[in-house]
Amino acid sequence: MNKLFVLLMASLLAGCAVSHPAPVKRPAIGMANPAAVYCQQKGGTSVSVQTAQGVRADCVLPGGERLDEWDLYRRDHK
C-alpha cells in the first residue's frame, strides 16, 4: 500500500511538471521614413520644426532650398 501511494504521488508530481519552450525571438519591425531617406539621398539634412499642429521634418538641400520632407518626396515621385 505504501509503495502504491509513493508511486501515485510521484506520477502526480511528474504530470504537473510543465516545460515551457524558449520564446521565439522575432525580428524588430521597423522601417525608415522613406521621405527622410530620400532627403539624405539628395544630399539634404533633416531638420525638426515645431508648429502649432505638432512637429514636422524639413529637408534642407545643398543649394539652400528648404521644404517639408514629404513635399520633396511627393514632388520628385509623381
mmCIF file of the N, C-alpha and C atoms, coordinates in Angstrom:
data_MODEL
# 
_entry.id   MODEL 
# 
loop_
_atom_site.group_PDB 
_atom_site.id 
_atom_site.type_symbol 
_atom_site.label_atom_id 
_atom_site.label_alt_id 
_atom_site.label_comp_id 
_atom_site.label_asym_id 
_atom_site.label_entity_id 
_atom_site.label_seq_id 
_atom_site.pdbx_PDB_ins_code 
_atom_site.Cartn_x 
_atom_site.Cartn_y 
_atom_site.Cartn_z 
_atom_site.occupancy 
_atom_site.B_iso_or_equiv 
_atom_site.pdbx_formal_charge 
_atom_site.auth_seq_id 
_atom_site.auth_comp_id 
_atom_site.auth_asym_id 
_atom_site.auth_atom_id 
_atom_site.pdbx_PDB_model_num 
ATOM 1   N N  . MET A 1 1  ? 0.818  -1.188 0.000   1.00 0.00 ? 1  MET A N  1 
ATOM 2   C CA . MET A 1 1  ? 0.000  0.000  0.000   1.00 0.00 ? 1  MET A CA 1 
ATOM 3   C C  . MET A 1 1  ? 0.867  1.260  0.000   1.00 0.00 ? 1  MET A C  1 
ATOM 4   N N  . ASN A 1 2  ? 1.936  1.242  0.786   1.00 0.00 ? 2  ASN A N  1 
ATOM 5   C CA . ASN A 1 2  ? 2.827  2.383  0.885   1.00 0.00 ? 2  ASN A CA 1 
ATOM 6   C C  . ASN A 1 2  ? 3.540  2.626  -0.446  1.00 0.00 ? 2  ASN A C  1 
ATOM 7   N N  . LYS A 1 3  ? 3.949  1.540  -1.127  1.00 0.00 ? 3  LYS A N  1 
ATOM 8   C CA . LYS A 1 3  ? 4.617  1.666  -2.422  1.00 0.00 ? 3  LYS A CA 1 
ATOM 9   C C  . LYS A 1 3  ? 3.658  2.242  -3.457  1.00 0.00 ? 3  LYS A C  1 
ATOM 10  N N  . LEU A 1 4  ? 2.404  1.832  -3.395  1.00 0.00 ? 4  LEU A N  1 
ATOM 11  C CA . LEU A 1 4  ? 1.396  2.331  -4.318  1.00 0.00 ? 4  LEU A CA 1 
ATOM 12  C C  . LEU A 1 4  ? 1.174  3.832  -4.109  1.00 0.00 ? 4  LEU A C  1 
ATOM 13  N N  . PHE A 1 5  ? 1.145  4.257  -2.869  1.00 0.00 ? 5  PHE A N  1 
ATOM 14  C CA . PHE A 1 5  ? 0.965  5.667  -2.550  1.00 0.00 ? 5  PHE A CA 1 
ATOM 15  C C  . PHE A 1 5  ? 2.139  6.503  -3.075  1.00 0.00 ? 5  PHE A C  1 
ATOM 16  N N  . VAL A 1 6  ? 3.349  6.013  -2.867  1.00 0.00 ? 6  VAL A N  1 
ATOM 17  C CA . VAL A 1 6  ? 4.544  6.725  -3.342  1.00 0.00 ? 6  VAL A CA 1 
ATOM 18  C C  . VAL A 1 6  ? 4.539  6.786  -4.861  1.00 0.00 ? 6  VAL A C  1 
ATOM 19  N N  . LEU A 1 7  ? 4.199  5.696  -5.514  1.00 0.00 ? 7  LEU A N  1 
ATOM 20  C CA . LEU A 1 7  ? 4.139  5.653  -6.969  1.00 0.00 ? 7  LEU A CA 1 
ATOM 21  C C  . LEU A 1 7  ? 3.077  6.610  -7.499  1.00 0.00 ? 7  LEU A C  1 
ATOM 22  N N  . LEU A 1 8  ? 1.926  6.639  -6.851  1.00 0.00 ? 8  LEU A N  1 
ATOM 23  C CA . LEU A 1 8  ? 0.844  7.531  -7.247  1.00 0.00 ? 8  LEU A CA 1 
ATOM 24  C C  . LEU A 1 8  ? 1.254  8.996  -7.089  1.00 0.00 ? 8  LEU A C  1 
ATOM 25  N N  . MET A 1 9  ? 1.896  9.338  -5.992  1.00 0.00 ? 9  MET A N  1 
ATOM 26  C CA . MET A 1 9  ? 2.329  10.719 -5.754  1.00 0.00 ? 9  MET A CA 1 
ATOM 27  C C  . MET A 1 9  ? 3.425  11.131 -6.739  1.00 0.00 ? 9  MET A C  1 
ATOM 28  N N  . ALA A 1 10 ? 4.334  10.202 -7.036  1.00 0.00 ? 10 ALA A N  1 
ATOM 29  C CA . ALA A 1 10 ? 5.408  10.506 -7.983  1.00 0.00 ? 10 ALA A CA 1 
ATOM 30  C C  . ALA A 1 10 ? 4.839  10.766 -9.374  1.00 0.00 ? 10 ALA A C  1 
ATOM 31  N N  . SER A 1 11 ? 3.887  9.957  -9.795  1.00 0.00 ? 11 SER A N  1 
ATOM 32  C CA . SER A 1 11 ? 3.291  10.159 -11.117 1.00 0.00 ? 11 SER A CA 1 
ATOM 33  C C  . SER A 1 11 ? 2.451  11.434 -11.147 1.00 0.00 ? 11 SER A C  1 
ATOM 34  N N  . LEU A 1 12 ? 1.816  11.775 -10.030 1.00 0.00 ? 12 LEU A N  1 
ATOM 35  C CA . LEU A 1 12 ? 1.037  13.007 -9.949  1.00 0.00 ? 12 LEU A CA 1 
ATOM 36  C C  . LEU A 1 12 ? 1.950  14.221 -10.079 1.00 0.00 ? 12 LEU A C  1 
ATOM 37  N N  . LEU A 1 13 ? 3.070  14.206 -9.372  1.00 0.00 ? 13 LEU A N  1 
ATOM 38  C CA . LEU A 1 13 ? 4.017  15.318 -9.458  1.00 0.00 ? 13 LEU A CA 1 
ATOM 39  C C  . LEU A 1 13 ? 4.648  15.415 -10.845 1.00 0.00 ? 13 LEU A C  1 
ATOM 40  N N  . ALA A 1 14 ? 4.944  14.288 -11.451 1.00 0.00 ? 14 ALA A N  1 
ATOM 41  C CA . ALA A 1 14 ? 5.532  14.291 -12.789 1.00 0.00 ? 14 ALA A CA 1 
ATOM 42  C C  . ALA A 1 14 ? 4.540  14.841 -13.811 1.00 0.00 ? 14 ALA A C  1 
ATOM 43  N N  . GLY A 1 15 ? 3.271  14.558 -13.614 1.00 0.00 ? 15 GLY A N  1 
ATOM 44  C CA . GLY A 1 15 ? 2.250  15.056 -14.531 1.00 0.00 ? 15 GLY A CA 1 
ATOM 45  C C  . GLY A 1 15 ? 2.042  16.555 -14.419 1.00 0.00 ? 15 GLY A C  1 
ATOM 46  N N  . CYS A 1 16 ? 2.343  17.120 -13.270 1.00 0.00 ? 16 CYS A N  1 
ATOM 47  C CA . CYS A 1 16 ? 2.170  18.561 -13.057 1.00 0.00 ? 16 CYS A CA 1 
ATOM 48  C C  . CYS A 1 16 ? 3.355  19.375 -13.553 1.00 0.00 ? 16 CYS A C  1 
ATOM 49  N N  . ALA A 1 17 ? 4.474  18.717 -13.763 1.00 0.00 ? 17 ALA A N  1 
ATOM 50  C CA . ALA A 1 17 ? 5.660  19.434 -14.227 1.00 0.00 ? 17 ALA A CA 1 
ATOM 51  C C  . ALA A 1 17 ? 5.455  19.833 -15.684 1.00 0.00 ? 17 ALA A C  1 
ATOM 52  N N  . VAL A 1 18 ? 5.597  21.106 -15.952 1.00 0.00 ? 18 VAL A N  1 
ATOM 53  C CA . VAL A 1 18 ? 5.395  21.619 -17.310 1.00 0.00 ? 18 VAL A CA 1 
ATOM 54  C C  . VAL A 1 18 ? 6.689  22.271 -17.773 1.00 0.00 ? 18 VAL A C  1 
ATOM 55  N N  . SER A 1 19 ? 7.107  21.910 -18.941 1.00 0.00 ? 19 SER A N  1 
ATOM 56  C CA . SER A 1 19 ? 8.285  22.573 -19.502 1.00 0.00 ? 19 SER A CA 1 
ATOM 57  C C  . SER A 1 19 ? 7.811  23.529 -20.595 1.00 0.00 ? 19 SER A C  1 
ATOM 58  N N  . HIS A 1 20 ? 8.252  24.761 -20.494 1.00 0.00 ? 20 HIS A N  1 
ATOM 59  C CA . HIS A 1 20 ? 7.876  25.777 -21.476 1.00 0.00 ? 20 HIS A CA 1 
ATOM 60  C C  . HIS A 1 20 ? 9.010  25.927 -22.481 1.00 0.00 ? 20 HIS A C  1 
ATOM 61  N N  . PRO A 1 21 ? 8.687  25.896 -23.756 1.00 0.00 ? 21 PRO A N  1 
ATOM 62  C CA . PRO A 1 21 ? 9.745  26.102 -24.752 1.00 0.00 ? 21 PRO A CA 1 
ATOM 63  C C  . PRO A 1 21 ? 10.241 27.546 -24.687 1.00 0.00 ? 21 PRO A C  1 
ATOM 64  N N  . ALA A 1 22 ? 11.461 27.736 -25.092 1.00 0.00 ? 22 ALA A N  1 
ATOM 65  C CA . ALA A 1 22 ? 12.035 29.089 -25.095 1.00 0.00 ? 22 ALA A CA 1 
ATOM 66  C C  . ALA A 1 22 ? 11.251 29.954 -26.085 1.00 0.00 ? 22 ALA A C  1 
ATOM 67  N N  . PRO A 1 23 ? 10.967 31.202 -25.728 1.00 0.00 ? 23 PRO A N  1 
ATOM 68  C CA . PRO A 1 23 ? 10.227 32.069 -26.648 1.00 0.00 ? 23 PRO A CA 1 
ATOM 69  C C  . PRO A 1 23 ? 11.035 32.331 -27.916 1.00 0.00 ? 23 PRO A C  1 
ATOM 70  N N  . VAL A 1 24 ? 10.330 32.415 -29.009 1.00 0.00 ? 24 VAL A N  1 
ATOM 71  C CA . VAL A 1 24 ? 10.961 32.647 -30.300 1.00 0.00 ? 24 VAL A CA 1 
ATOM 72  C C  . VAL A 1 24 ? 11.273 34.136 -30.422 1.00 0.00 ? 24 VAL A C  1 
ATOM 73  N N  . LYS A 1 25 ? 12.522 34.455 -30.733 1.00 0.00 ? 25 LYS A N  1 
ATOM 74  C CA . LYS A 1 25 ? 12.887 35.856 -30.940 1.00 0.00 ? 25 LYS A CA 1 
ATOM 75  C C  . LYS A 1 25 ? 12.474 36.252 -32.345 1.00 0.00 ? 25 LYS A C  1 
ATOM 76  N N  . ARG A 1 26 ? 11.674 37.292 -32.408 1.00 0.00 ? 26 ARG A N  1 
ATOM 77  C CA . ARG A 1 26 ? 11.226 37.776 -33.711 1.00 0.00 ? 26 ARG A CA 1 
ATOM 78  C C  . ARG A 1 26 ? 11.988 39.048 -34.045 1.00 0.00 ? 26 ARG A C  1 
ATOM 79  N N  . PRO A 1 27 ? 12.259 39.256 -35.314 1.00 0.00 ? 27 PRO A N  1 
ATOM 80  C CA . PRO A 1 27 ? 12.981 40.475 -35.677 1.00 0.00 ? 27 PRO A CA 1 
ATOM 81  C C  . PRO A 1 27 ? 12.123 41.708 -35.383 1.00 0.00 ? 27 PRO A C  1 
ATOM 82  N N  . ALA A 1 28 ? 12.770 42.764 -35.005 1.00 0.00 ? 28 ALA A N  1 
ATOM 83  C CA . ALA A 1 28 ? 12.054 44.010 -34.724 1.00 0.00 ? 28 ALA A CA 1 
ATOM 84  C C  . ALA A 1 28 ? 11.448 44.549 -36.015 1.00 0.00 ? 28 ALA A C  1 
ATOM 85  N N  . ILE A 1 29 ? 10.227 44.997 -35.889 1.00 0.00 ? 29 ILE A N  1 
ATOM 86  C CA . ILE A 1 29 ? 9.556  45.562 -37.052 1.00 0.00 ? 29 ILE A CA 1 
ATOM 87  C C  . ILE A 1 29 ? 9.902  47.037 -37.103 1.00 0.00 ? 29 ILE A C  1 
ATOM 88  N N  . GLY A 1 30 ? 10.409 47.461 -38.189 1.00 0.00 ? 30 GLY A N  1 
ATOM 89  C CA . GLY A 1 30 ? 10.773 48.860 -38.304 1.00 0.00 ? 30 GLY A CA 1 
ATOM 90  C C  . GLY A 1 30 ? 11.185 49.174 -39.721 1.00 0.00 ? 30 GLY A C  1 
ATOM 91  N N  . MET A 1 31 ? 10.943 50.374 -40.081 1.00 0.00 ? 31 MET A N  1 
ATOM 92  C CA . MET A 1 31 ? 11.269 50.797 -41.424 1.00 0.00 ? 31 MET A CA 1 
ATOM 93  C C  . MET A 1 31 ? 11.588 52.277 -41.370 1.00 0.00 ? 31 MET A C  1 
ATOM 94  N N  . ALA A 1 32 ? 12.608 52.680 -42.054 1.00 0.00 ? 32 ALA A N  1 
ATOM 95  C CA . ALA A 1 32 ? 12.963 54.092 -42.084 1.00 0.00 ? 32 ALA A CA 1 
ATOM 96  C C  . ALA A 1 32 ? 11.895 54.883 -42.833 1.00 0.00 ? 32 ALA A C  1 
ATOM 97  N N  . ASN A 1 33 ? 11.738 56.131 -42.455 1.00 0.00 ? 33 ASN A N  1 
ATOM 98  C CA . ASN A 1 33 ? 10.806 57.025 -43.129 1.00 0.00 ? 33 ASN A CA 1 
ATOM 99  C C  . ASN A 1 33 ? 11.318 57.247 -44.556 1.00 0.00 ? 33 ASN A C  1 
ATOM 100 N N  . PRO A 1 34 ? 10.550 56.859 -45.577 1.00 0.00 ? 34 PRO A N  1 
ATOM 101 C CA . PRO A 1 34 ? 11.025 56.998 -46.956 1.00 0.00 ? 34 PRO A CA 1 
ATOM 102 C C  . PRO A 1 34 ? 11.350 58.436 -47.337 1.00 0.00 ? 34 PRO A C  1 
ATOM 103 N N  . ALA A 1 35 ? 10.599 59.402 -46.802 1.00 0.00 ? 35 ALA A N  1 
ATOM 104 C CA . ALA A 1 35 ? 10.861 60.807 -47.123 1.00 0.00 ? 35 ALA A CA 1 
ATOM 105 C C  . ALA A 1 35 ? 12.190 61.258 -46.523 1.00 0.00 ? 35 ALA A C  1 
ATOM 106 N N  . ALA A 1 36 ? 12.500 60.815 -45.310 1.00 0.00 ? 36 ALA A N  1 
ATOM 107 C CA . ALA A 1 36 ? 13.768 61.176 -44.673 1.00 0.00 ? 36 ALA A CA 1 
ATOM 108 C C  . ALA A 1 36 ? 14.942 60.526 -45.397 1.00 0.00 ? 36 ALA A C  1 
ATOM 109 N N  . VAL A 1 37 ? 14.768 59.279 -45.806 1.00 0.00 ? 37 VAL A N  1 
ATOM 110 C CA . VAL A 1 37 ? 15.820 58.578 -46.549 1.00 0.00 ? 37 VAL A CA 1 
ATOM 111 C C  . VAL A 1 37 ? 16.069 59.282 -47.873 1.00 0.00 ? 37 VAL A C  1 
ATOM 112 N N  . TYR A 1 38 ? 15.000 59.692 -48.561 1.00 0.00 ? 38 TYR A N  1 
ATOM 113 C CA . TYR A 1 38 ? 15.144 60.377 -49.844 1.00 0.00 ? 38 TYR A CA 1 
ATOM 114 C C  . TYR A 1 38 ? 15.861 61.715 -49.666 1.00 0.00 ? 38 TYR A C  1 
ATOM 115 N N  . CYS A 1 39 ? 15.534 62.423 -48.588 1.00 0.00 ? 39 CYS A N  1 
ATOM 116 C CA . CYS A 1 39 ? 16.201 63.697 -48.293 1.00 0.00 ? 39 CYS A CA 1 
ATOM 117 C C  . CYS A 1 39 ? 17.706 63.482 -48.175 1.00 0.00 ? 39 CYS A C  1 
ATOM 118 N N  . GLN A 1 40 ? 18.113 62.466 -47.454 1.00 0.00 ? 40 GLN A N  1 
ATOM 119 C CA . GLN A 1 40 ? 19.540 62.182 -47.281 1.00 0.00 ? 40 GLN A CA 1 
ATOM 120 C C  . GLN A 1 40 ? 20.187 61.765 -48.596 1.00 0.00 ? 40 GLN A C  1 
ATOM 121 N N  . GLN A 1 41 ? 19.446 61.011 -49.417 1.00 0.00 ? 41 GLN A N  1 
ATOM 122 C CA . GLN A 1 41 ? 19.981 60.586 -50.713 1.00 0.00 ? 41 GLN A CA 1 
ATOM 123 C C  . GLN A 1 41 ? 20.227 61.781 -51.627 1.00 0.00 ? 41 GLN A C  1 
ATOM 124 N N  . LYS A 1 42 ? 19.426 62.829 -51.467 1.00 0.00 ? 42 LYS A N  1 
ATOM 125 C CA . LYS A 1 42 ? 19.587 64.047 -52.272 1.00 0.00 ? 42 LYS A CA 1 
ATOM 126 C C  . LYS A 1 42 ? 20.696 64.941 -51.713 1.00 0.00 ? 42 LYS A C  1 
ATOM 127 N N  . GLY A 1 43 ? 21.316 64.515 -50.609 1.00 0.00 ? 43 GLY A N  1 
ATOM 128 C CA . GLY A 1 43 ? 22.386 65.305 -50.003 1.00 0.00 ? 43 GLY A CA 1 
ATOM 129 C C  . GLY A 1 43 ? 21.877 66.309 -48.988 1.00 0.00 ? 43 GLY A C  1 
ATOM 130 N N  . GLY A 1 44 ? 20.602 66.195 -48.642 1.00 0.00 ? 44 GLY A N  1 
ATOM 131 C CA . GLY A 1 44 ? 19.999 67.140 -47.707 1.00 0.00 ? 44 GLY A CA 1 
ATOM 132 C C  . GLY A 1 44 ? 20.168 66.734 -46.260 1.00 0.00 ? 44 GLY A C  1 
ATOM 133 N N  . THR A 1 45 ? 19.716 67.640 -45.394 1.00 0.00 ? 45 THR A N  1 
ATOM 134 C CA . THR A 1 45 ? 19.764 67.421 -43.953 1.00 0.00 ? 45 THR A CA 1 
ATOM 135 C C  . THR A 1 45 ? 18.362 67.558 -43.395 1.00 0.00 ? 45 THR A C  1 
ATOM 136 N N  . SER A 1 46 ? 17.956 66.638 -42.538 1.00 0.00 ? 46 SER A N  1 
ATOM 137 C CA . SER A 1 46 ? 16.639 66.696 -41.907 1.00 0.00 ? 46 SER A CA 1 
ATOM 138 C C  . SER A 1 46 ? 16.689 67.626 -40.699 1.00 0.00 ? 46 SER A C  1 
ATOM 139 N N  . VAL A 1 47 ? 15.673 68.497 -40.613 1.00 0.00 ? 47 VAL A N  1 
ATOM 140 C CA . VAL A 1 47 ? 15.573 69.445 -39.508 1.00 0.00 ? 47 VAL A CA 1 
ATOM 141 C C  . VAL A 1 47 ? 14.162 69.355 -38.952 1.00 0.00 ? 47 VAL A C  1 
ATOM 142 N N  . SER A 1 48 ? 14.035 69.163 -37.631 1.00 0.00 ? 48 SER A N  1 
ATOM 143 C CA . SER A 1 48 ? 12.714 69.122 -36.994 1.00 0.00 ? 48 SER A CA 1 
ATOM 144 C C  . SER A 1 48 ? 12.211 70.542 -36.785 1.00 0.00 ? 48 SER A C  1 
ATOM 145 N N  . VAL A 1 49 ? 10.924 70.755 -37.103 1.00 0.00 ? 49 VAL A N  1 
ATOM 146 C CA . VAL A 1 49 ? 10.306 72.072 -36.965 1.00 0.00 ? 49 VAL A CA 1 
ATOM 147 C C  . VAL A 1 49 ? 9.059  71.927 -36.113 1.00 0.00 ? 49 VAL A C  1 
ATOM 148 N N  . GLN A 1 50 ? 8.969  72.722 -35.042 1.00 0.00 ? 50 GLN A N  1 
ATOM 149 C CA . GLN A 1 50 ? 7.795  72.723 -34.161 1.00 0.00 ? 50 GLN A CA 1 
ATOM 150 C C  . GLN A 1 50 ? 6.767  73.699 -34.729 1.00 0.00 ? 50 GLN A C  1 
ATOM 151 N N  . THR A 1 51 ? 5.532  73.209 -34.936 1.00 0.00 ? 51 THR A N  1 
ATOM 152 C CA . THR A 1 51 ? 4.439  74.057 -35.409 1.00 0.00 ? 51 THR A CA 1 
ATOM 153 C C  . THR A 1 51 ? 3.272  73.932 -34.442 1.00 0.00 ? 51 THR A C  1 
ATOM 154 N N  . ALA A 1 52 ? 2.231  74.713 -34.680 1.00 0.00 ? 52 ALA A N  1 
ATOM 155 C CA . ALA A 1 52 ? 1.035  74.636 -33.836 1.00 0.00 ? 52 ALA A CA 1 
ATOM 156 C C  . ALA A 1 52 ? 0.370  73.266 -33.966 1.00 0.00 ? 52 ALA A C  1 
ATOM 157 N N  . GLN A 1 53 ? 0.528  72.623 -35.112 1.00 0.00 ? 53 GLN A N  1 
ATOM 158 C CA . GLN A 1 53 ? -0.075 71.311 -35.343 1.00 0.00 ? 53 GLN A CA 1 
ATOM 159 C C  . GLN A 1 53 ? 0.788  70.169 -34.810 1.00 0.00 ? 53 GLN A C  1 
ATOM 160 N N  . GLY A 1 54 ? 2.027  70.440 -34.469 1.00 0.00 ? 54 GLY A N  1 
ATOM 161 C CA . GLY A 1 54 ? 2.925  69.391 -33.990 1.00 0.00 ? 54 GLY A CA 1 
ATOM 162 C C  . GLY A 1 54 ? 4.314  69.567 -34.565 1.00 0.00 ? 54 GLY A C  1 
ATOM 163 N N  . VAL A 1 55 ? 5.028  68.476 -34.663 1.00 0.00 ? 55 VAL A N  1 
ATOM 164 C CA . VAL A 1 55 ? 6.400  68.512 -35.178 1.00 0.00 ? 55 VAL A CA 1 
ATOM 165 C C  . VAL A 1 55 ? 6.408  67.948 -36.587 1.00 0.00 ? 55 VAL A C  1 
ATOM 166 N N  . ARG A 1 56 ? 7.125  68.614 -37.476 1.00 0.00 ? 56 ARG A N  1 
ATOM 167 C CA . ARG A 1 56 ? 7.298  68.112 -38.838 1.00 0.00 ? 56 ARG A CA 1 
ATOM 168 C C  . ARG A 1 56 ? 8.775  68.161 -39.168 1.00 0.00 ? 56 ARG A C  1 
ATOM 169 N N  . ALA A 1 57 ? 9.163  67.495 -40.221 1.00 0.00 ? 57 ALA A N  1 
ATOM 170 C CA . ALA A 1 57 ? 10.572 67.466 -40.617 1.00 0.00 ? 57 ALA A CA 1 
ATOM 171 C C  . ALA A 1 57 ? 10.743 68.175 -41.949 1.00 0.00 ? 57 ALA A C  1 
ATOM 172 N N  . ASP A 1 58 ? 11.667 69.113 -41.978 1.00 0.00 ? 58 ASP A N  1 
ATOM 173 C CA . ASP A 1 58 ? 12.032 69.795 -43.216 1.00 0.00 ? 58 ASP A CA 1 
ATOM 174 C C  . ASP A 1 58 ? 13.334 69.209 -43.728 1.00 0.00 ? 58 ASP A C  1 
ATOM 175 N N  . CYS A 1 59 ? 13.517 69.323 -45.019 1.00 0.00 ? 59 CYS A N  1 
ATOM 176 C CA . CYS A 1 59 ? 14.759 68.896 -45.651 1.00 0.00 ? 59 CYS A CA 1 
ATOM 177 C C  . CYS A 1 59 ? 15.454 70.148 -46.174 1.00 0.00 ? 59 CYS A C  1 
ATOM 178 N N  . VAL A 1 60 ? 16.683 70.359 -45.748 1.00 0.00 ? 60 VAL A N  1 
ATOM 179 C CA . VAL A 1 60 ? 17.479 71.475 -46.245 1.00 0.00 ? 60 VAL A CA 1 
ATOM 180 C C  . VAL A 1 60 ? 18.456 70.894 -47.261 1.00 0.00 ? 60 VAL A C  1 
ATOM 181 N N  . LEU A 1 61 ? 18.226 71.234 -48.536 1.00 0.00 ? 61 LEU A N  1 
ATOM 182 C CA . LEU A 1 61 ? 19.037 70.694 -49.621 1.00 0.00 ? 61 LEU A CA 1 
ATOM 183 C C  . LEU A 1 61 ? 20.350 71.468 -49.737 1.00 0.00 ? 61 LEU A C  1 
ATOM 184 N N  . PRO A 1 62 ? 21.353 70.886 -50.405 1.00 0.00 ? 62 PRO A N  1 
ATOM 185 C CA . PRO A 1 62 ? 22.663 71.545 -50.518 1.00 0.00 ? 62 PRO A CA 1 
ATOM 186 C C  . PRO A 1 62 ? 22.596 72.945 -51.136 1.00 0.00 ? 62 PRO A C  1 
ATOM 187 N N  . GLY A 1 63 ? 21.650 73.201 -52.014 1.00 0.00 ? 63 GLY A N  1 
ATOM 188 C CA . GLY A 1 63 ? 21.524 74.514 -52.648 1.00 0.00 ? 63 GLY A CA 1 
ATOM 189 C C  . GLY A 1 63 ? 20.857 75.549 -51.759 1.00 0.00 ? 63 GLY A C  1 
ATOM 190 N N  . GLY A 1 64 ? 20.432 75.148 -50.552 1.00 0.00 ? 64 GLY A N  1 
ATOM 191 C CA . GLY A 1 64 ? 19.790 76.082 -49.632 1.00 0.00 ? 64 GLY A CA 1 
ATOM 192 C C  . GLY A 1 64 ? 18.275 75.983 -49.633 1.00 0.00 ? 64 GLY A C  1 
ATOM 193 N N  . GLU A 1 65 ? 17.707 75.259 -50.592 1.00 0.00 ? 65 GLU A N  1 
ATOM 194 C CA . GLU A 1 65 ? 16.247 75.098 -50.641 1.00 0.00 ? 65 GLU A CA 1 
ATOM 195 C C  . GLU A 1 65 ? 15.788 74.315 -49.415 1.00 0.00 ? 65 GLU A C  1 
ATOM 196 N N  . ARG A 1 66 ? 14.710 74.804 -48.780 1.00 0.00 ? 66 ARG A N  1 
ATOM 197 C CA . ARG A 1 66 ? 14.186 74.145 -47.578 1.00 0.00 ? 66 ARG A CA 1 
ATOM 198 C C  . ARG A 1 66 ? 12.711 73.866 -47.797 1.00 0.00 ? 66 ARG A C  1 
ATOM 199 N N  . LEU A 1 67 ? 12.341 72.604 -47.694 1.00 0.00 ? 67 LEU A N  1 
ATOM 200 C CA . LEU A 1 67 ? 10.934 72.233 -47.807 1.00 0.00 ? 67 LEU A CA 1 
ATOM 201 C C  . LEU A 1 67 ? 10.640 71.003 -46.987 1.00 0.00 ? 67 LEU A C  1 
ATOM 202 N N  . ASP A 1 68 ? 9.347  70.771 -46.760 1.00 0.00 ? 68 ASP A N  1 
ATOM 203 C CA . ASP A 1 68 ? 8.916  69.613 -45.983 1.00 0.00 ? 68 ASP A CA 1 
ATOM 204 C C  . ASP A 1 68 ? 9.414  68.347 -46.674 1.00 0.00 ? 68 ASP A C  1 
ATOM 205 N N  . GLU A 1 69 ? 9.891  67.387 -45.870 1.00 0.00 ? 69 GLU A N  1 
ATOM 206 C CA . GLU A 1 69 ? 10.429 66.152 -46.455 1.00 0.00 ? 69 GLU A CA 1 
ATOM 207 C C  . GLU A 1 69 ? 9.415  65.447 -47.341 1.00 0.00 ? 69 GLU A C  1 
ATOM 208 N N  . TRP A 1 70 ? 8.163  65.374 -46.887 1.00 0.00 ? 70 TRP A N  1 
ATOM 209 C CA . TRP A 1 70 ? 7.154  64.676 -47.678 1.00 0.00 ? 70 TRP A CA 1 
ATOM 210 C C  . TRP A 1 70 ? 6.787  65.452 -48.935 1.00 0.00 ? 70 TRP A C  1 
ATOM 211 N N  . ASP A 1 71 ? 6.817  66.776 -48.879 1.00 0.00 ? 71 ASP A N  1 
ATOM 212 C CA . ASP A 1 71 ? 6.565  67.570 -50.088 1.00 0.00 ? 71 ASP A CA 1 
ATOM 213 C C  . ASP A 1 71 ? 7.652  67.312 -51.121 1.00 0.00 ? 71 ASP A C  1 
ATOM 214 N N  . LEU A 1 72 ? 8.903  67.247 -50.681 1.00 0.00 ? 72 LEU A N  1 
ATOM 215 C CA . LEU A 1 72 ? 10.020 66.932 -51.582 1.00 0.00 ? 72 LEU A CA 1 
ATOM 216 C C  . LEU A 1 72 ? 9.840  65.548 -52.186 1.00 0.00 ? 72 LEU A C  1 
ATOM 217 N N  . TYR A 1 73 ? 9.500  64.587 -51.350 1.00 0.00 ? 73 TYR A N  1 
ATOM 218 C CA . TYR A 1 73 ? 9.329  63.206 -51.813 1.00 0.00 ? 73 TYR A CA 1 
ATOM 219 C C  . TYR A 1 73 ? 8.211  63.119 -52.854 1.00 0.00 ? 73 TYR A C  1 
ATOM 220 N N  . ARG A 1 74 ? 7.075  63.745 -52.550 1.00 0.00 ? 74 ARG A N  1 
ATOM 221 C CA . ARG A 1 74 ? 5.934  63.704 -53.489 1.00 0.00 ? 74 ARG A CA 1 
ATOM 222 C C  . ARG A 1 74 ? 6.254  64.443 -54.782 1.00 0.00 ? 74 ARG A C  1 
ATOM 223 N N  . ARG A 1 75 ? 6.943  65.580 -54.668 1.00 0.00 ? 75 ARG A N  1 
ATOM 224 C CA . ARG A 1 75 ? 7.296  66.364 -55.855 1.00 0.00 ? 75 ARG A CA 1 
ATOM 225 C C  . ARG A 1 75 ? 8.136  65.540 -56.821 1.00 0.00 ? 75 ARG A C  1 
ATOM 226 N N  . ASP A 1 76 ? 9.091  64.797 -56.295 1.00 0.00 ? 76 ASP A N  1 
ATOM 227 C CA . ASP A 1 76 ? 10.015 64.053 -57.148 1.00 0.00 ? 76 ASP A CA 1 
ATOM 228 C C  . ASP A 1 76 ? 9.550  62.639 -57.483 1.00 0.00 ? 76 ASP A C  1 
ATOM 229 N N  . HIS A 1 77 ? 8.428  62.207 -56.939 1.00 0.00 ? 77 HIS A N  1 
ATOM 230 C CA . HIS A 1 77 ? 7.928  60.852 -57.198 1.00 0.00 ? 77 HIS A CA 1 
ATOM 231 C C  . HIS A 1 77 ? 6.516  60.861 -57.774 1.00 0.00 ? 77 HIS A C  1 
ATOM 232 N N  . LYS A 1 78 ? 6.280  61.736 -58.712 1.00 0.00 ? 78 LYS A N  1 
ATOM 233 C CA . LYS A 1 78 ? 4.955  61.764 -59.366 1.00 0.00 ? 78 LYS A CA 1 
ATOM 234 C C  . LYS A 1 78 ? 4.943  60.844 -60.548 1.00 0.00 ? 78 LYS A C  1 
# 
